[in-house]
Amino acid sequence: MLRVLHGGVGLALTLWPESVVAVVGARHPDRRCLRAARLVGARHLVSAATIADRRRAMIAVVVDTAHAASMVGVALVDRRRRTIAFAAAAMATSFAIAGLAVASTPVDVDGSMTAAAGVTPNGVGGR
């Protein structure tokens, strides 16, 4: 599910940055803002691919945490981009927390969730 969310956000930011930043509340985004949105969208697409392998999910957590921290910094120094920066920080923090849950799920050698995590071969909880 987290992979789908990362991918969806990434796709939306990459293809329709104007619409996404408008929803967040950025008024009259400039070219720099739209380029940054596209870049963040590409990063979300890479994160979606990384999270597909639970053994590498911590990479996405670290990137999301760094992104959240950088956006708080932007919000503190750039009044014009404060709203969108805080929104991006909140989203990145949410992805980092969810990624921690994914990364801490026990995995088998092949990278799939273990039965100990409550997942059976057909994907339904076994407890």
Secondary structure, 3 states (H helix, E strand, C coil): CHHHHHHHHHHHHHHCHHHHHHHHCCCCCCHHHHHHHHHHHHHHHHHHHHHCCHHHHHHHHHHHHHHHHHHHHHHHHCHHHHHHHHHHHHHHHHHHHHHHHHHCCCECCCCCECHHHCCCCCCCCCC
